């Protein structure tokens, strides 16, 4: 039912969880000497690296800039190719285009929306004679791609693996936490408000390669170095001048300010609690939705993956239900339940159709046609999944 006097609160598909200690951390940062780049950047980077088991973390302004910094550091340039799954947000593909590279879209498993070894193998046949520089598997909704299999194929083709882990902070695999980079050169995260931890806007890249981390840190701040100067004016009596800096490459202002890092430091301390809460709620959804299969079912979790789900995606047979997805979403909203679709296949976007023409990727099209994201966030009550499922069942005509 809609919001109103006596009505149950509206449940959006996702939202941040901000508590009193988060507010206190931000206020303390606002009262400090640093609002932009300061000591909390280092603290947040250290906390994130420790949380995911990586040697280095580089924070930046959002998940898109995280992806851009990573492909830049990987040396992606005009004439190169990057392989990206068709089911993702457009930023995964756009980061290659920012570098002048072409994108080859890989199809996905229609049951999970994930790139697989088979779909990557097929995509590699469409690279042609162009140099393949990077493969960017996407851990959709927090469910993980088999990055070990992807790495074998990528390395054989001379490419690096950059994980788009923007949905997957807190997810674990048999190889360790996502972000430990066991099978990649880097993993990219987002801290947008609907993600597992929030900094408002914000992102990060983790890596175990010190030089890769250094290239990203330099690029996030205009390509400027403040050490190892090459110009004589940078020195006085053999000592570096404290005001001196040198731009050694073209970079960007992709920095994350201290005031947002303060929120990140506070939020990441709660990562385990947030993950546990999401897992509890997701488990309730699976139990409650099970009787309604196959008309509606939760997206399957890959073997060995312990997801920290960012999204609660279900697959609905809208044709069998006799309803369009828009009708289902509108009727859920009338009952106070928000929803969203993740994602429109990127190869169908006008920009990419204009570049590469019409493409047939049946797995991506099938996944898109059936998917709907339902509310999932730590602030939901224990009984909210039952409320959502009851509304879904009523809308689909499944209640007795």
N, C-alpha and C positions, 0 to 999 in steps of 0.2 A: 504494500500500500504506500502511497506517497507520503512525504513528510507533512506533518500538520499536528494539530492539538491531539495528544493521545496516541499518535501514530508511532510505530517503531521507526528508529532512525534509518535513513537511507544508507545502504551499504555500497560504497563505490568498489570498483574492481581492485583498487589498491590505494594505499595512502601511507604517509610517514607515521612513525611513532616517536613523538618528541616529548620528553619527560623533564621534570624540574632540574635534574642535574645537567641535561643538555642546555637548558636555558642559562643556567649558572655558568657553564663553560663558555658560552658565547658572550655573555655579559663581561666575564673576566677578560676575554680577548679584546672586547671593545674598550675596556678601561686600560689596556696595556699600551705599550709604545708602538705596537705593530698591528696594522689592519691588513696590510698586503703581505709581502713575503717576510716571514720572521721565524722564530724558533719552533712554532707549532707545525710548520711544514715538515721539518725534520722529525718531530715526534709522531706525526701521523704516518709518515713514510715508514718509520721504524716499526710502529705498531702493526701496520698492514703487512709488511714483510714477515714479521713474526707470526701473524695470524694465519698466513697462507703457506708458510714454510719456504719463502723465496729469499734469495740473498739481497735483492735490491727492489725497492719500490719507488716509483716516480709519480707524484701526484700532479694533476693538471685540471683544467677548468671544466671538463665534462667527459663523458664516455667517447664522444666523437673525436675530440682532440687526443684522447688516449690512443685511439685507433690510428689517427693520422701520424702522431709522433712515432708509433711503432713501425708503420710501413716506411716512414721517412728514414728511421734509423736502420731499417733493413736494406736500404739502398734502392727502393722501388723508384723507377724513373720512367720517362716517356719511352714507349716501345716495349716495355715489360708487360707481363700479364699477371694478374692475381685471380685466384679462384675463390669464389664466395658462394655460399648456399643461397638459393632463391628465396627461402623463407628466413627473413631477418628484417631488422629495420634498415632503411636505406643507407644509414651511416657506414655500415660495414663495406658496402660497395663504393660509396662516395670517397672513402679515404684513399682508395687506389686511384680514383679519378683526380683527386687533388694533386697527386704526384705525376699526372699525365699518363698513367698506365691504363691498360684495357682490363676489363672484367670479363671473365668467363663464369657464367652461373652454373653451379652444380645443382642437380635435382636432389630431392630429399626423400627419406622414407615417408610414405603417406600416413603411416600410423603414428610417427613421432615428430615429424617436421625437421629431423636432423640429417645432416650430411652423413653418408656412410662411405666405407671403402669402395663399394660398388659404384655409387653415384659420383664419387671423386674420380674413379678410374675412367668412367664415361666422359666426364668433363675434360679430363686431360687429353682425350682424343681430339677435342675442339680447340686446343691451344695452338695447334699447327706448328710452324717452325719458330714461333716467337719465344723469347726467353721467359720462362716462368720464374717469377721472383718470390711469390709468397702464396700460401694457402691459408685461408682464414675460416676455420671451422667455428660455428656458433653454437654455444651451449644454451639452446633455446629453453626459456622458462626456468632454467636451473638444471635441466637434464643434459647429460654430457654426451658429446661425440666421442667415439673411440679414437682418441688422439694418437695412440700408439700406432694404429693401423694407418691413420692419415700421415703420420710422420714418415713411415716407411715409403709410402708412395711419393710424398713431397721430396724427400731427400733423394730418391732415385731420379727424380726429375730436376734436381738441382735447386730446389726451393726450400725456404724456411717455413715453419708453421708459426702463425700468430693467432692465439686463441682469442676469439671474441667472447669473453667471459662476463660481459656486462650484466647478465642475468644470474650469475652463478657464484657470487661470493658466499662462502660457507658450504658449498657443495663439496663432497668428497668422492674420490674414486679409488679403486684398488691401488693406483699409483701414488695416492696422497691427495691433499687438498687441491682443488682448482686454484691455480695461481702459483703452485710450486714449480711449474714449468718443467715437469719431468719429460715431456715430449714436445716441447716448443721452445722457441727463443724468447717468447714473451706472452703474457696474458693481460688482457685489457678489461678494466672494470668501470662501472658507472655507479654513481651515488645519487642519482636522481631520486626525488622523494618517494616514488613507488617501489624503489629497489630495497634490498634487505637492510642496508644501512643508508642513511641519507646525510648529505651535506648541503642540500638545497640544489645546487648544480655542483658537479664535481666528478672527477674520474681519476684513474690511476693505471699504471702499467707495472707489472712485476716481471722480473727477469733474473737469471743467474749469471748474466754476462755483464761484467763491470763496464766494458767499453760501450756496449749497447745502452746501458743506463746513462753513461756520461753523454752520449750523443743525444739522447732524449732530453736530458736536463738542459743541455746547451740550446737545443732547438725550441724548447718551451719558453725561452727568454731571449728571443730575437737573434739567436745564433751567436750570442756574446760570450766571450771568455774573460775571466778576471784573474787568470794565471797563465803562465807559460807564454809571455808576451813575445811577439816577433818584431815589434817596432822599438827602435832605440829610445824614443821619447817615453816609453813605459818605465824607464829605469832612471834612477838618480844615485850616483855613487855605487852602482851595482845592485841597488835595492829597488824592488818594484814600487812605483808610485801608487799610493793608496786610492787615488781617484781614477786610475787608468783602467780602461776596458777596450777590448778589440772585438769587432764583429768579424767572425771567421767564416760564416756561412749565412745564408738566408734562413731566418727562423721566424717565430711568431710569438705573440704574447698569449701563451696558453697556461699561465700561472694560476694556481689556486691560492686565494688569500688566506692569511692566518685566521681570520674570523670564521671562515668555513672549515679550515682544518681543526679549529677548536671543537666544532660540532662533530667532525669526523673522529677525533680522538675519543670523545665521549661516547659516540655511537658504536665504535668498533669494540669497545669494552663490553658491549652488550650483545655482540654477534652470536655467541653460543645460545643465549636466551632467546634471541629473535629467531634463530634457526630452529630451535626446539619447538617454539610456538608454531611456526609455519608447518613443521612436520606433523605436529598434533592435529592441526586444522586440516591439512591435506589428507591425513589418515581418516579423519571423520568423513570427509567428502567421499573417499573411496568406498568406505563401508556403506554410506547412505545411498550412493548412486548405483552400487552393484546390482540391486534388484531390477534396475531399469535398463540394463544392457540387453540387446545391442543398440537400442535406439539412442541412448546417451551413455557415454562412458568417459572416464578420465583418460588423458593421454598416458600411454604406457611409460614406465621408467626403464631405461636401459639396464641390462644386467650389470651388477657390480656398482651401480651409481647410487650414492646416498645424497639425494638432492636437497638443497635448500631452495625450495621452489619460490621463484619470484612471481610466477603466474600459476593460477589454477585453471589449466586449459582442459576443456571437455570437447569431445567430438560428438556431434549430433547428426543423425540422419534426418535432415530437414524435409527431404522429399517424402520419406515414410511417415513423418509426423504431419504432413499436409500443411506445413507452415514455412514461410520464408524466414531466413535468419533475422531480417529486419523486424518481422512480426514478433518473433520470439523475444528479441532484445527490447522492443517497445512494451510488450506485455510484462516482461520482468521488471522494467523500470516503473511501470504503473503499480507494481507490488513492492517498490522500494529497493529493488535489486539492480545494481549497476553491472554492466558487462562491457567487453571490448573485443576486438579481433586482432590477433597477432600472428601473422602480418599479411598484408596484401603482397603477393610474390613480387620481388623487386624487378624481375625481368619484364613484368607487365606495366611498370611505370612508364609514362610517356617519354621521359628523358632517355631511359635505357632502350625503349622500343625505337626511338629516333636514332640511337647510336647503332644498335645491333639488329634491328628488325624484330619481327614476331618470332618467338621461340616456343617450342613445345616441351614443357617439363611437367609430365603428368603427375608425378608424386607431389610436387609443390602445389599444383592446382587442386588436387584431391584433398590435401591437408587443409588448404585455405578454405575450401568449400564447406568443410565440416566443423571448423573450430570456432569456439567461443570461450572467452576468458571470464571466469566468475570471481566474486570477491575473495581475496586472500591477503591478509595483513595481520600483524601481531595484535593489533587492538581489537580484533573481532572477539566476541564472546564465545564461550564454549558451545552454545546452542545455535550460534549464527549459521554454521553449515547446514543444520537441519532446516532452518528457516529458508535458506537459499534453495536447498534441494526440494523442499515442499513446493516452493514457487515454480521451480523448473518442471516438476511433475505435473503441477496444475496447468501450467501453460501448454505442456505437450499432451495433455489429456491422459495422463498415466495414473491418476488417482482413481481408486475404486469408489 
